[in-house]
Amino acid sequence: MSESREFCPRCGETIPERPEPRPGEPRDPDRVLCNDCYFEEFDLVDAPDRIEIRVCAQCGAVHRGNRWVDVGADDYVDVAVEEVSEALAVHLEAESVDWEVAPEQVDATTIKMHCRFSGIVRDTPVVEDVLVPVKISRETCKRCGRIAGGSYAAIVQVRADERDPSDGELEQAERIAQEYIADREEKGDRNAYITEASHVEGGLDMKISTTQMGGGIAERIIRQFGGSYTSNETLVTEDSDGNEVYRVTYAIRLPRYRPGEVIDPEDDDGPVLVRSVRGNLKGRRVTTGEPFEASFEDENAPEARRLGTREDAEDTTLVAVEDENAVQVLDPETYEAKTVARPDYLDPDADTVPVLKSRAGLHVLPEDDGDTNDGEDDT
């Protein structure tokens, strides 16, 4: 580079000729200094004296800007590196800048970030070391504060028509709610949480963070089990602006019968093994194997006696096939040979068959009837 006719105002040395700034670019006041004088006060990096990271002691979220963010970190070294990288400012004149960092965990709340920067300034390689202490400050985020304070906007009640829900139904209903909330959390919704879930007499009560999520959970539960729900608003308070705040109760009513139950409708055509209660009640006659379907008029199930469940059935010996309508099996209690109806799903070559003994008599059940909403399907 050729020398200019300009001299450094500090030391009097001739300074190299430098290109003029492009139109619109500010003129650097330090361009009149020679390299030695320029680098005496040059800082490649502008770094803060200290960085504080606010971390929720309950859920581990990090406060950034004006909101809490879930970072999913097992420790906060990576978080500290990211925060430091955002807080550092590299000189505009620097080119080909590289940097590396060596975190030093001093204790549970302090991390020292040893940073080394390198770059090219005025065609001169420059290296600078920076030490930035990072302090981890533990507190409680708004979400965890609301959970700890028992805050909720919706109640989801799970009950059943003329019966108590089974343990399996209640466990699956709670799992559906947990999976729904987990889906919302994965999408970054920090308003998604279940304040409380409690098994009560006759069913399950769940306190949900928002009314929208309460409705979403109710929809998923009836999609899985059938049935219906109603919603009811209750005025609970007013907010700081004087707006009325309501709490919504979603009352779910599961169907009167559930898949796997054996019922005896009042049509005198024989008992039915229930397969599905989504929409209409569907099943199979255990006397013939023929399909059965009944509509839920006004959301009420058809009148029928409960005889038992598939779980109540016992394997017993198939003694003989009498004809296409009857077989002989051993009574699982008395071990007497009894003639019973032969449904079309019975395998005549089987050695044993599952039978249900009830007040309606002895009936052969299918080995596997493929229940369509027994509480184990995907939601």
C-alpha positions as CSV (number, residue, x, y, z in Angstrom):
1,M,0.0,0.0,0.0
2,S,1.4,3.4,-1.0
3,E,1.9,6.1,1.6
4,S,-0.3,9.1,1.6
5,R,0.7,12.7,2.3
6,E,-1.3,12.5,5.6
7,F,0.4,12.3,9.0
8,C,-0.8,10.7,12.2
9,P,-2.0,13.6,14.5
10,R,-0.7,11.8,17.5
11,C,2.8,10.6,16.6
12,G,3.5,12.4,13.3
13,E,4.2,9.2,11.4
14,T,3.1,9.0,7.8
15,I,-0.1,6.9,7.5
16,P,-0.8,4.5,4.6
17,E,-3.2,5.7,1.9
18,R,-6.6,4.2,2.6
19,P,-9.6,4.0,0.3
20,E,-12.3,6.6,0.7
21,P,-15.6,5.3,2.2
22,R,-18.3,4.4,-0.2
23,P,-21.2,6.8,-0.7
24,G,-23.5,6.8,2.2
25,E,-21.0,5.2,4.6
26,P,-19.9,7.2,7.7
27,R,-16.4,8.4,7.7
28,D,-14.3,6.7,10.4
29,P,-12.7,9.4,12.6
30,D,-9.9,7.0,13.5
31,R,-8.8,6.5,9.9
32,V,-6.4,9.4,10.3
33,L,-4.4,7.5,13.0
34,C,-1.5,5.2,12.2
35,N,-1.8,1.5,13.0
36,D,0.3,1.8,16.2
37,C,-1.8,4.6,17.6
38,Y,-5.1,3.1,16.4
39,F,-4.5,-0.3,18.1
40,E,-3.4,1.3,21.4
41,E,-7.1,2.0,22.2
42,F,-8.7,-0.6,19.9
43,D,-11.1,-3.2,21.3
44,L,-12.0,-6.0,19.0
45,V,-14.9,-7.0,21.2
46,D,-17.3,-5.0,23.4
47,A,-18.4,-7.3,26.2
48,P,-20.6,-6.8,29.3
49,D,-19.0,-6.9,32.7
50,R,-21.5,-9.6,33.8
51,I,-24.5,-11.5,32.5
52,E,-27.4,-12.7,34.5
53,I,-29.6,-15.6,33.4
54,R,-33.0,-15.9,35.1
55,V,-34.0,-19.6,35.4
56,C,-37.2,-21.0,36.8
57,A,-36.3,-23.3,39.7
58,Q,-39.4,-25.5,39.0
59,C,-39.5,-26.1,35.2
60,G,-36.1,-24.9,34.1
61,A,-37.5,-22.2,31.7
62,V,-35.2,-19.2,30.9
63,H,-36.4,-15.6,30.9
64,R,-35.6,-13.9,27.6
65,G,-36.8,-10.5,26.7
66,N,-40.2,-10.2,28.3
67,R,-41.2,-13.8,28.3
68,W,-40.2,-17.2,29.7
69,V,-38.9,-19.8,27.2
70,D,-38.6,-23.6,27.6
71,V,-35.1,-24.6,26.6
72,G,-35.1,-28.2,27.6
73,A,-31.5,-28.0,29.0
74,D,-30.0,-30.4,31.5
75,D,-27.5,-27.8,32.5
76,Y,-27.1,-24.1,31.6
77,V,-23.7,-24.1,30.0
78,D,-25.1,-24.1,26.5
79,V,-27.6,-21.4,27.5
80,A,-24.8,-19.3,28.9
81,V,-22.8,-19.7,25.7
82,E,-25.9,-18.5,23.7
83,E,-26.5,-15.6,26.0
84,V,-22.9,-14.5,25.9
85,S,-22.8,-14.7,22.1
86,E,-25.8,-12.5,21.8
87,A,-24.4,-9.9,24.3
88,L,-21.0,-9.5,22.6
89,A,-20.5,-7.0,19.9
90,V,-17.6,-7.3,17.4
91,H,-15.9,-4.1,16.0
92,L,-17.4,-3.2,12.6
93,E,-13.9,-2.9,11.1
94,A,-13.1,-6.5,11.8
95,E,-13.1,-9.1,9.1
96,S,-12.8,-12.9,9.0
97,V,-13.8,-13.0,12.7
98,D,-13.6,-16.4,14.6
99,W,-14.2,-17.1,18.2
100,E,-14.1,-19.9,20.6
101,V,-15.3,-20.2,24.2
102,A,-14.2,-22.4,27.2
103,P,-16.9,-22.4,29.9
104,E,-15.7,-22.8,33.5
105,Q,-18.4,-24.0,36.0
106,V,-17.4,-22.3,39.2
107,D,-20.4,-23.4,41.2
108,A,-24.1,-24.2,40.8
109,T,-24.9,-20.5,40.0
110,T,-21.7,-19.2,38.4
111,I,-20.1,-19.9,35.0
112,K,-17.0,-18.1,33.7
113,M,-16.9,-17.8,30.0
114,H,-13.3,-17.6,28.6
115,C,-13.7,-16.3,25.1
116,R,-11.0,-15.8,22.5
117,F,-11.7,-13.7,19.4
118,S,-9.5,-13.4,16.3
119,G,-10.0,-11.2,13.2
120,I,-8.4,-9.0,10.6
121,V,-8.4,-5.2,11.1
122,R,-6.5,-2.9,8.7
123,D,-4.9,-6.0,7.1
124,T,-3.5,-6.8,10.6
125,P,-4.3,-10.0,12.5
126,V,-5.9,-9.2,15.9
127,V,-6.5,-11.5,18.8
128,E,-8.4,-10.6,22.0
129,D,-9.3,-12.6,25.1
130,V,-12.5,-11.7,27.1
131,L,-13.7,-13.1,30.4
132,V,-17.5,-12.8,31.0
133,P,-18.9,-14.0,34.3
134,V,-22.4,-15.5,34.0
135,K,-24.7,-15.6,37.1
136,I,-27.6,-18.1,37.2
137,S,-30.5,-16.5,39.1
138,R,-33.2,-19.0,40.2
139,E,-36.8,-17.8,40.6
140,T,-40.3,-18.9,39.7
141,C,-41.8,-18.3,36.3
142,K,-45.4,-17.1,35.8
143,R,-46.6,-20.5,34.7
144,C,-45.2,-22.4,37.7
145,G,-46.5,-19.6,40.0
146,R,-50.0,-20.1,38.6
147,I,-49.7,-23.8,39.1
148,A,-48.5,-23.5,42.6
149,G,-51.3,-21.0,43.4
150,G,-53.9,-23.5,42.1
151,S,-55.0,-21.3,39.2
152,Y,-57.3,-22.8,36.6
153,A,-60.0,-21.7,34.2
154,A,-61.8,-25.0,33.4
155,I,-63.0,-28.2,35.1
156,V,-63.4,-31.4,33.1
157,Q,-65.7,-33.9,34.9
158,V,-65.8,-37.5,33.6
159,R,-68.9,-39.4,34.6
160,A,-70.9,-42.2,33.0
161,D,-74.6,-42.8,32.3
162,E,-76.2,-44.9,35.0
163,R,-72.9,-46.4,36.1
164,D,-69.5,-45.6,37.4
165,P,-66.7,-45.4,34.9
166,S,-64.2,-48.2,35.1
167,D,-60.7,-47.7,36.4
168,G,-59.4,-48.3,32.9
169,E,-61.7,-45.6,31.5
170,L,-60.6,-43.1,34.1
171,E,-56.9,-43.8,33.6
172,Q,-57.3,-43.5,29.8
173,A,-59.3,-40.2,30.2
174,E,-56.5,-38.8,32.4
175,R,-53.9,-40.0,29.9
176,I,-55.8,-38.3,27.0
177,A,-55.7,-35.0,29.0
178,Q,-52.0,-35.3,29.7
179,E,-51.2,-36.1,26.1
180,Y,-53.3,-33.1,24.9
181,I,-51.4,-30.8,27.3
182,A,-48.1,-32.3,26.2
183,D,-48.9,-31.6,22.6
184,R,-49.6,-28.0,23.4
185,E,-46.4,-27.7,25.4
186,E,-44.4,-29.0,22.5
187,K,-45.9,-26.3,20.3
188,G,-44.6,-23.7,22.8
189,D,-47.8,-22.9,24.7
190,R,-46.7,-22.1,28.2
191,N,-50.4,-21.7,29.3
192,A,-50.9,-25.4,29.0
193,Y,-51.0,-27.3,32.2
194,I,-53.2,-29.4,34.5
195,T,-53.5,-27.9,37.9
196,E,-55.0,-31.0,39.5
197,A,-56.5,-34.4,38.6
198,S,-58.5,-36.3,41.3
199,H,-60.5,-39.5,41.3
200,V,-63.8,-38.7,43.1
201,E,-66.9,-40.7,43.8
202,G,-68.4,-41.6,40.5
203,G,-65.6,-40.4,38.2
204,L,-62.7,-38.0,37.6
205,D,-62.3,-34.2,38.0
206,M,-59.5,-32.3,36.3
207,K,-58.7,-28.7,36.7
208,I,-57.3,-27.3,33.4
209,S,-55.4,-24.0,32.8
210,T,-57.7,-22.5,30.1
211,T,-61.3,-22.9,28.9
212,Q,-60.1,-23.6,25.4
213,M,-57.9,-26.5,26.5
214,G,-60.7,-27.8,28.8
215,G,-63.0,-28.0,25.7
216,G,-60.2,-29.6,23.6
217,I,-59.7,-32.3,26.3
218,A,-63.5,-33.0,26.5
219,E,-63.6,-33.4,22.7
220,R,-60.8,-35.9,22.7
221,I,-62.3,-38.0,25.5
222,I,-65.7,-38.4,23.8
223,R,-63.9,-39.0,20.5
224,Q,-62.2,-42.0,22.2
225,F,-65.1,-43.4,24.3
226,G,-68.3,-42.0,22.7
227,G,-70.9,-40.2,24.8
228,S,-71.4,-36.4,25.1
229,Y,-70.6,-33.4,27.2
230,T,-72.2,-30.1,28.2
231,S,-70.5,-26.9,29.2
232,N,-71.5,-24.4,31.9
233,E,-70.0,-21.0,32.8
234,T,-69.7,-19.7,36.3
235,L,-68.7,-16.1,37.1
236,V,-65.8,-16.3,39.6
237,T,-64.3,-12.8,39.8
238,E,-63.3,-9.6,37.9
239,D,-59.9,-8.8,36.6
240,S,-57.9,-5.6,37.3
241,D,-59.7,-3.9,34.4
242,G,-63.1,-4.7,35.7
243,N,-63.8,-7.5,33.1
244,E,-65.8,-10.5,34.3
245,V,-63.8,-13.7,34.6
246,Y,-65.7,-17.0,34.1
247,R,-64.8,-20.6,34.8
248,V,-66.2,-23.3,32.6
249,T,-67.2,-26.8,33.6
250,Y,-67.2,-29.5,30.9
251,A,-69.4,-32.3,32.1
252,I,-68.6,-35.5,30.2
253,R,-71.2,-38.3,30.2
254,L,-69.7,-41.6,29.0
255,P,-72.1,-44.1,27.4
256,R,-74.2,-46.4,29.6
257,Y,-72.5,-49.5,28.2
258,R,-68.9,-50.0,27.2
259,P,-67.1,-52.3,24.8
260,G,-66.6,-55.8,26.3
261,E,-69.9,-55.8,28.2
262,V,-72.6,-58.4,27.6
263,I,-76.1,-57.0,27.8
264,D,-79.6,-58.4,27.3
265,P,-81.8,-55.9,25.4
266,E,-85.5,-56.0,25.8
267,D,-86.1,-57.4,22.3
268,D,-86.1,-61.1,23.3
269,D,-83.5,-61.9,20.6
270,G,-80.8,-62.8,23.0
271,P,-77.8,-61.2,24.7
272,V,-75.3,-58.9,22.9
273,L,-71.6,-58.5,23.3
274,V,-71.0,-54.7,22.9
275,R,-68.3,-53.8,20.4
276,S,-68.6,-50.1,20.1
277,V,-70.5,-47.2,21.6
278,R,-69.3,-44.4,19.2
279,G,-72.4,-43.1,17.6
280,N,-74.8,-46.0,17.7
281,L,-74.3,-49.0,20.0
282,K,-72.9,-51.9,18.0
283,G,-72.3,-55.5,19.0
284,R,-72.9,-59.2,18.2
285,R,-75.6,-61.6,19.4
286,V,-73.9,-64.2,21.4
287,T,-76.6,-66.7,20.5
288,T,-76.2,-66.4,16.7
289,G,-73.2,-64.2,16.0
290,E,-75.4,-61.8,14.0
291,P,-74.5,-58.1,14.2
292,F,-76.6,-55.8,16.5
293,E,-77.0,-52.1,16.3
294,A,-79.2,-49.7,18.2
295,S,-79.4,-45.9,18.0
296,F,-78.9,-43.6,21.0
297,E,-82.2,-41.7,20.9
298,D,-81.9,-38.4,22.8
299,E,-78.5,-39.6,23.9
300,N,-80.0,-42.5,25.9
301,A,-78.9,-46.1,25.4
302,P,-81.4,-48.8,24.8
303,E,-82.8,-50.5,27.9
304,A,-81.0,-53.7,28.7
305,R,-79.8,-55.9,31.6
306,R,-76.1,-56.2,32.3
307,L,-75.0,-59.8,32.3
308,G,-71.2,-59.5,32.7
309,T,-68.1,-58.6,30.7
310,R,-65.7,-60.4,28.5
311,E,-63.3,-60.5,31.5
312,D,-65.8,-62.6,33.4
313,A,-65.7,-65.3,30.7
314,E,-64.0,-68.6,31.5
315,D,-62.5,-71.1,29.1
316,T,-64.3,-74.5,29.2
317,T,-64.3,-77.7,27.2
318,L,-66.2,-77.9,23.9
319,V,-67.8,-81.4,24.4
320,A,-69.7,-81.8,21.1
321,V,-71.2,-80.0,18.1
322,E,-74.9,-81.2,18.0
323,D,-76.0,-79.4,14.9
324,E,-75.6,-76.0,13.2
325,N,-77.6,-74.3,16.0
326,A,-76.4,-76.0,19.2
327,V,-73.2,-77.3,20.9
328,Q,-72.5,-79.0,24.2
329,V,-70.0,-77.4,26.6
330,L,-69.0,-78.1,30.2
331,D,-70.5,-75.8,32.8
332,P,-67.4,-74.1,34.3
333,E,-69.0,-74.3,37.8
334,T,-70.7,-77.7,37.9
335,Y,-68.7,-79.4,35.1
336,E,-72.0,-80.8,33.7
337,A,-72.4,-81.0,29.9
338,K,-74.9,-78.5,28.8
339,T,-76.4,-77.7,25.4
340,V,-76.1,-74.0,24.4
341,A,-76.7,-71.9,21.4
342,R,-74.0,-72.1,18.6
343,P,-73.0,-68.7,17.3
344,D,-71.5,-68.5,13.8
345,Y,-68.1,-67.4,15.2
346,L,-67.6,-70.7,17.1
347,D,-64.8,-72.8,15.8
348,P,-66.2,-76.4,15.8
349,D,-62.6,-77.8,15.9
350,A,-61.7,-75.9,19.0
351,D,-60.9,-77.9,22.2
352,T,-62.0,-75.1,24.5
353,V,-64.2,-72.0,24.1
354,P,-64.8,-68.9,26.4
355,V,-68.2,-68.9,28.0
356,L,-70.1,-66.5,30.2
357,K,-72.4,-67.8,32.8
358,S,-75.1,-65.3,34.0
359,R,-78.7,-65.1,35.0
360,A,-79.6,-65.4,31.3
361,G,-77.8,-68.8,31.0
362,L,-74.6,-70.0,29.5
363,H,-73.3,-68.3,26.3
364,V,-70.2,-68.8,24.1
365,L,-68.3,-65.6,23.5
366,P,-65.9,-64.9,20.6
367,E,-62.2,-65.4,21.1
368,D,-61.5,-61.9,19.9
369,D,-64.3,-59.6,18.9
370,G,-62.1,-56.6,17.9
371,D,-63.6,-53.9,20.2
372,T,-63.3,-50.6,18.5
373,N,-63.2,-48.1,21.5
374,D,-62.1,-50.0,24.5
375,G,-59.9,-47.1,25.8
376,E,-56.7,-48.3,24.2
377,D,-57.0,-46.7,20.7
378,D,-54.9,-43.7,19.7
379,T,-56.5,-40.4,20.4
